[in-house]
Amino acid sequence: MILDLEKMISKYNLNITGVIHIGAHIGQEYDTYQNNNIDNYIFIEPLEPAYSRLLERVSHNPNAVCVKTALGNFNGTVTMNTETANQGMSSSILSPRQHLDQYPDIVFDGTQEVPIQTLDSLGEDLKVDITKYNFINIDIQGYELEAFKGAKKCLETIEYIMTEVNRDEVYENCCKVDELDNFLKGWGFTRRETDWHGGSWGDSLYIKGGHND
């Protein structure tokens, strides 16, 4: 995360009861969640070896659920473009575009076929009370809008979203920040914070209700 979650919690008085972390990688934010008394977790990561390291990090916690899948707006399988120079964190369902020029040291030299499903169907499969999770943290390299399209039921009870955003085509046909604004507005969200740390990409915080800053 580029945005400091602890600062956002303090600034906006966020009351986070549980987190659905989409694109969790190895669970780098797990300690931050625990330090801020967030009690329930669903970690979603499609790729090995990151998923195995994620399990090692959080499997001791009975309130942490890990699922090895990609998220989108359909159920099936999908081929991901993978890299290792950035520990897999730049891997994406989408093909890189401006990313190739911005980060020439990150070479996409592999592919991996992974399962993909909607968040709404995943919630049904897990048989969990999805209302315990009111915060989505998502970073899936330009594919965020497709994941939200498959989460329409879940979005009814989500109150906060922290997501990577793009204003240029970092990945081919990636969603742009204005597209996310328009889509999430339909579920009552407004974008309250944005940090364009990467120039063409950054992180944003959306909160249900309120007005854009």
Salt bridges, closest charged atoms under 4 A:
GLU29 OE1 - HIS21 NE2 3.94
GLU48 OE2 - LYS68 NZ 3.02
GLU146 OE2 - LYS149 NZ 3.23
GLU169 OE1 - ARG97 NH1 2.67
ASP181 OD2 - ARG191 NH2 2.81
GLU193 OE2 - LYS11 NZ 2.35
ASP213 OD1 - ARG192 NE 3.52
